[in-house]
Amino acid sequence: MEKLQKLLAAAGLGSRREIEDWIRAGRVTLDGRVAELGARAAPTAAICVDGRRIELAVLAPRVIAYNKPEGELCTRSDPQGRPTVFATLPRLRSGRWVAIGRLDVNTTGLLLFTTDGELANRLMHPATGIEREYRVRVRGQVTSEVIARLAAGVELDDGPARFERIQVGGGEGSNRWFSVVLREGRNREVRRLWESQDCVVSRLKRVRYGAVALPSWVRLGQWVELPLAQISALYRAAGLPLPKGAAPPPARLRDQERRERRLRAGGRRASRRGG
């Protein structure tokens, strides 16, 4: 038996705090009665939100890696009709996709989505300290003193910040590539750190989140479902037990394998055309 808010958060319906507010507002029923905060239930119980039955028993957590293109917003909808990261994700029979963190509209690369809201909230919490790795192209004079300051820490508008690691990644003169690692996900933090040293970020791509690296063959705007080993690593990093039934069903695995073969083949063809 689990608390209602934990069950519903694990189904991707929202954070525990949001769901607690729903329970207080009388929007959640348990076995036909308005639920009370602190109530516990089995996944097979008759749980409804706003009158809609939530089939928790059939839900198994899923995590996908999405290669975000530049220009997409990390929001479910946009009043101005701009493209969002949720538009091309696979459809779910129940629950919803929850983004694990965000990327700026001008930032590309790895964005993780899960159906387990509790996993997403734990991984995003500052106390978890998950590593985020980025490839960044910088315009400006990046001296050894600049790199030392960024590694030691500088004061930003919202407090001190630093890169855990900085590695030179190529380029010449005042237009160079670097690999940088952070352990938090504050707004525009990579860009603001470089700007504090009078440098401008001209390209920014996230390539890793914790133990999950963006596969090189997943092109912009495409997604791939994570294997169980990587899902397990994310649960360990979040300090959560791996839920039962976490492995994707065989049919989904077969679909995934076919999808990966198509994406790899497409990537090889694109490389040959480019070469």
Secondary structure, DSSP 8 states (H G I E B T S, - for coil): -EEHHHHHHHTTS--HHHHHHHHHTT-EEETTEE--TT-EE-TTS-EEETTEEE-GGG----EEEEEE-TT-BSSS--TT---BTTTTS---SSS--EEES---TT-EEEEEEES-HHHHHHHHSGGG---EEEEEEEES---HHHHHHHHH-EEETTEEE--SEEEEEEEETTEEEEEEEES---TTHHHHHHHTTT-EEEEEEEEEETTEE--TT--TT-EEE--HHHHHHHHHHHT----TT-S--HHHHHHHHHHHHHHHHHHHHHHHHH-
